[in-house]
Amino acid sequence: MAFPGAGKVKGEIWAIPPEALLVLDIYEGIHEGIYERLRLQVETPQCQTEAWVYRATPQAMEDLKDKLKRVSGNDWRTWRRETTF
């Protein structure tokens, strides 16, 4: 997945039941305007497919710009294991 100016980031794709999306929406702060959920084309080693993706809203990016950490190496899974908050 790539957003303008941001390049690609390796992440994870999970198979979950549809009702779990509501729980994830709460966790990700959809209703507070922190993240938005988008259905995008993503690329896996096996194929291209559609997946739900959570992306920080422009307002959240602005509000948190001094606290955000760049995903080094563009690999979210590795970054998450190695990063402390």
TIRO-2110 file (N, C-alpha, C; in Angstrom, 1 decimal):
// TIRO-2110
0.9, -1.2, 0.0, N, 1, A
0.0, 0.0, 0.0, CA, 1, A
0.9, 1.2, 0.0, C, 1, A
0.5, 2.2, -0.7, N, 2, A
1.3, 3.5, -0.8, CA, 2, A
0.4, 4.7, -0.7, C, 2, A
0.7, 5.7, 0.0, N, 3, A
0.1, 6.9, 0.0, CA, 3, A
1.0, 8.0, -0.6, C, 3, A
0.5, 9.0, -1.2, N, 4, A
1.4, 10.0, -1.9, CA, 4, A
2.5, 10.4, -0.9, C, 4, A
3.7, 10.3, -1.4, N, 5, A
4.9, 10.8, -0.7, CA, 5, A
5.3, 9.9, 0.4, C, 5, A
4.7, 8.8, 0.6, N, 6, A
5.0, 8.0, 1.8, CA, 6, A
5.7, 6.7, 1.4, C, 6, A
5.7, 6.2, 0.2, N, 7, A
6.3, 5.0, -0.2, CA, 7, A
5.4, 3.8, 0.2, C, 7, A
6.1, 2.6, 0.2, N, 8, A
5.4, 1.4, 0.6, CA, 8, A
5.8, 1.0, 2.0, C, 8, A
4.9, 0.3, 2.7, N, 9, A
5.2, -0.2, 4.1, CA, 9, A
4.7, -1.6, 4.1, C, 9, A
5.6, -2.5, 4.6, N, 10, A
5.2, -3.9, 4.8, CA, 10, A
4.3, -4.0, 6.0, C, 10, A
3.3, -4.8, 6.0, N, 11, A
2.4, -4.9, 7.2, CA, 11, A
1.9, -6.3, 7.3, C, 11, A
0.7, -6.4, 7.8, N, 12, A
0.1, -7.7, 8.1, CA, 12, A
-1.3, -7.7, 7.5, C, 12, A
-1.8, -8.9, 7.0, N, 13, A
-3.1, -9.1, 6.6, CA, 13, A
-3.7, -10.2, 7.5, C, 13, A
-4.8, -9.9, 8.2, N, 14, A
-5.5, -10.8, 9.0, CA, 14, A
-6.8, -11.2, 8.4, C, 14, A
-7.2, -12.4, 8.6, N, 15, A
-8.6, -12.8, 8.2, CA, 15, A
-9.4, -12.8, 9.5, C, 15, A
-10.4, -12.0, 9.5, N, 16, A
-11.3, -11.8, 10.7, CA, 16, A
-12.7, -11.8, 10.3, C, 16, A
-13.6, -12.2, 11.2, N, 17, A
-15.0, -12.1, 10.9, CA, 17, A
-15.5, -10.6, 10.8, C, 17, A
-16.5, -10.4, 10.0, N, 18, A
-16.9, -9.0, 9.7, CA, 18, A
-17.2, -8.2, 11.0, C, 18, A
-17.8, -8.9, 12.0, N, 19, A
-18.2, -8.2, 13.2, CA, 19, A
-17.0, -7.8, 14.0, C, 19, A
-15.8, -8.3, 13.8, N, 20, A
-14.6, -7.9, 14.5, CA, 20, A
-14.2, -6.5, 14.0, C, 20, A
-14.6, -6.1, 12.8, N, 21, A
-14.2, -4.8, 12.3, CA, 21, A
-14.7, -3.7, 13.3, C, 21, A
-15.9, -3.9, 13.8, N, 22, A
-16.5, -2.9, 14.8, CA, 22, A
-15.6, -2.8, 16.0, C, 22, A
-15.1, -3.9, 16.5, N, 23, A
-14.2, -3.8, 17.7, CA, 23, A
-12.9, -3.1, 17.3, C, 23, A
-12.3, -3.5, 16.1, N, 24, A
-11.1, -2.8, 15.7, CA, 24, A
-11.3, -1.3, 15.5, C, 24, A
-12.5, -0.9, 15.0, N, 25, A
-12.8, 0.5, 14.8, CA, 25, A
-12.7, 1.2, 16.1, C, 25, A
-13.2, 0.6, 17.1, N, 26, A
-13.2, 1.2, 18.5, CA, 26, A
-11.8, 1.3, 18.9, C, 26, A
-11.0, 0.2, 18.8, N, 27, A
-9.6, 0.2, 19.2, CA, 27, A
-8.8, 1.3, 18.5, C, 27, A
-9.0, 1.4, 17.2, N, 28, A
-8.2, 2.3, 16.4, CA, 28, A
-8.7, 3.8, 16.5, C, 28, A
-9.8, 4.0, 17.2, N, 29, A
-10.3, 5.4, 17.4, CA, 29, A
-11.0, 6.0, 16.2, C, 29, A
-11.7, 5.2, 15.4, N, 30, A
-12.4, 5.7, 14.3, CA, 30, A
-13.4, 6.8, 14.7, C, 30, A
-14.1, 6.6, 15.7, N, 31, A
-15.2, 7.5, 16.1, CA, 31, A
-14.6, 8.8, 16.7, C, 31, A
-13.3, 8.7, 17.1, N, 32, A
-12.7, 9.9, 17.7, CA, 32, A
-12.0, 10.7, 16.6, C, 32, A
-12.0, 10.2, 15.4, N, 33, A
-11.3, 10.8, 14.3, CA, 33, A
-9.8, 10.6, 14.2, C, 33, A
-9.3, 9.6, 14.9, N, 34, A
-7.9, 9.3, 15.0, CA, 34, A
-7.4, 8.6, 13.7, C, 34, A
-8.1, 7.5, 13.4, N, 35, A
-7.9, 6.7, 12.2, CA, 35, A
-9.1, 6.7, 11.3, C, 35, A
-8.9, 6.3, 10.1, N, 36, A
-10.0, 6.0, 9.2, CA, 36, A
-9.8, 4.7, 8.6, C, 36, A
-10.8, 4.0, 8.3, N, 37, A
-10.7, 2.6, 7.7, CA, 37, A
-11.0, 2.7, 6.2, C, 37, A
-10.0, 2.3, 5.4, N, 38, A
-10.2, 2.3, 3.9, CA, 38, A
-10.0, 0.9, 3.3, C, 38, A
-10.8, 0.6, 2.3, N, 39, A
-10.6, -0.6, 1.6, CA, 39, A
-9.7, -0.3, 0.4, C, 39, A
-8.5, -0.9, 0.4, N, 40, A
-7.5, -0.6, -0.6, CA, 40, A
-6.9, -1.9, -1.3, C, 40, A
-6.3, -1.7, -2.5, N, 41, A
-5.6, -2.8, -3.1, CA, 41, A
-4.3, -2.9, -2.4, C, 41, A
-3.9, -4.1, -1.9, N, 42, A
-2.6, -4.4, -1.3, CA, 42, A
-1.9, -5.5, -2.0, C, 42, A
-0.6, -5.6, -1.9, N, 43, A
0.2, -6.6, -2.6, CA, 43, A
0.8, -7.5, -1.6, C, 43, A
0.6, -8.8, -1.8, N, 44, A
1.2, -9.8, -1.0, CA, 44, A
2.2, -10.6, -1.8, C, 44, A
3.0, -11.4, -1.2, N, 45, A
3.9, -12.2, -2.0, CA, 45, A
3.2, -13.1, -3.1, C, 45, A
2.0, -13.5, -2.8, N, 46, A
1.2, -14.4, -3.6, CA, 46, A
0.4, -13.7, -4.7, C, 46, A
-0.2, -12.5, -4.3, N, 47, A
-1.1, -11.9, -5.2, CA, 47, A
-1.4, -10.4, -4.8, C, 47, A
-2.2, -9.7, -5.6, N, 48, A
-2.8, -8.5, -5.1, CA, 48, A
-4.2, -8.7, -4.7, C, 48, A
-4.7, -8.1, -3.7, N, 49, A
-6.0, -8.3, -3.1, CA, 49, A
-6.5, -7.0, -2.5, C, 49, A
-7.8, -7.0, -2.1, N, 50, A
-8.3, -5.8, -1.3, CA, 50, A
-8.3, -6.2, 0.1, C, 50, A
-8.0, -5.2, 0.9, N, 51, A
-8.0, -5.3, 2.4, CA, 51, A
-8.4, -4.0, 3.0, C, 51, A
-9.0, -4.2, 4.2, N, 52, A
-9.2, -3.0, 5.0, CA, 52, A
-7.9, -2.5, 5.6, C, 52, A
-7.7, -1.2, 5.6, N, 53, A
-6.5, -0.6, 6.0, CA, 53, A
-6.8, 0.6, 7.0, C, 53, A
-6.2, 0.7, 8.1, N, 54, A
-6.4, 1.8, 9.0, CA, 54, A
-5.3, 2.8, 8.7, C, 54, A
-5.7, 4.1, 8.5, N, 55, A
-4.7, 5.2, 8.2, CA, 55, A
-5.1, 6.4, 9.1, C, 55, A
-4.1, 7.0, 9.7, N, 56, A
-4.3, 8.2, 10.5, CA, 56, A
-4.9, 9.2, 9.7, C, 56, A
-5.9, 9.9, 10.3, N, 57, A
-6.6, 11.0, 9.6, CA, 57, A
-5.6, 12.2, 9.5, C, 57, A
-5.8, 13.1, 8.5, N, 58, A
-5.0, 14.3, 8.4, CA, 58, A
-4.9, 15.1, 9.7, C, 58, A
-6.1, 15.2, 10.4, N, 59, A
-6.1, 16.0, 11.6, CA, 59, A
-5.3, 15.3, 12.7, C, 59, A
-5.4, 14.0, 12.8, N, 60, A
-4.5, 13.2, 13.8, CA, 60, A
-3.0, 13.4, 13.4, C, 60, A
-2.7, 13.3, 12.2, N, 61, A
-1.3, 13.5, 11.8, CA, 61, A
-0.8, 14.9, 12.2, C, 61, A
-1.6, 15.9, 12.0, N, 62, A
-1.2, 17.3, 12.4, CA, 62, A
-1.1, 17.4, 13.9, C, 62, A
-2.1, 16.8, 14.6, N, 63, A
-2.1, 16.9, 16.1, CA, 63, A
-0.9, 16.1, 16.7, C, 63, A
-0.5, 15.0, 16.1, N, 64, A
0.5, 14.2, 16.7, CA, 64, A
1.9, 14.3, 16.0, C, 64, A
2.1, 15.3, 15.1, N, 65, A
3.3, 15.3, 14.3, CA, 65, A
4.6, 15.3, 15.1, C, 65, A
4.6, 15.9, 16.3, N, 66, A
5.8, 15.9, 17.1, CA, 66, A
6.0, 14.6, 17.9, C, 66, A
5.0, 13.7, 17.9, N, 67, A
5.1, 12.4, 18.6, CA, 67, A
5.2, 11.2, 17.7, C, 67, A
5.0, 11.4, 16.4, N, 68, A
5.0, 10.2, 15.5, CA, 68, A
6.4, 9.7, 15.3, C, 68, A
6.5, 8.4, 15.1, N, 69, A
7.8, 7.8, 14.8, CA, 69, A
7.7, 7.1, 13.4, C, 69, A
8.7, 7.4, 12.6, N, 70, A
8.8, 6.8, 11.3, CA, 70, A
9.0, 5.3, 11.3, C, 70, A
8.4, 4.5, 10.5, N, 71, A
8.6, 3.1, 10.4, CA, 71, A
9.9, 2.9, 9.6, C, 71, A
10.9, 2.7, 10.4, N, 72, A
12.2, 2.5, 9.7, CA, 72, A
12.3, 1.2, 8.9, C, 72, A
12.9, 1.3, 7.7, N, 73, A
13.0, 0.2, 6.8, CA, 73, A
11.7, -0.2, 6.1, C, 73, A
10.6, 0.7, 6.4, N, 74, A
9.3, 0.4, 5.8, CA, 74, A
8.7, -0.9, 6.0, C, 74, A
9.1, -1.5, 7.2, N, 75, A
8.6, -2.9, 7.5, CA, 75, A
7.9, -2.7, 8.9, C, 75, A
6.6, -2.6, 8.9, N, 76, A
5.9, -2.4, 10.2, CA, 76, A
6.1, -3.5, 11.2, C, 76, A
6.1, -4.8, 10.7, N, 77, A
6.2, -5.9, 11.7, CA, 77, A
7.5, -5.8, 12.4, C, 77, A
8.6, -5.6, 11.7, N, 78, A
9.9, -5.5, 12.3, CA, 78, A
10.0, -4.3, 13.2, C, 78, A
9.5, -3.2, 12.7, N, 79, A
9.5, -1.9, 13.5, CA, 79, A
8.8, -2.1, 14.8, C, 79, A
7.6, -2.7, 14.7, N, 80, A
6.7, -2.9, 15.9, CA, 80, A
7.4, -3.7, 17.0, C, 80, A
8.1, -4.8, 16.6, N, 81, A
8.8, -5.7, 17.5, CA, 81, A
10.0, -4.9, 18.2, C, 81, A
10.6, -4.0, 17.5, N, 82, A
11.8, -3.4, 18.0, CA, 82, A
11.6, -2.0, 18.6, C, 82, A
10.4, -1.5, 18.5, N, 83, A
10.1, -0.1, 19.0, CA, 83, A
9.4, -0.2, 20.4, C, 83, A
9.8, 0.7, 21.3, N, 84, A
9.1, 0.8, 22.6, CA, 84, A
8.5, 2.2, 22.5, C, 84, A
7.4, 2.3, 23.2, N, 85, A
6.6, 3.6, 23.3, CA, 85, A
6.7, 4.2, 24.6, C, 85, A
END
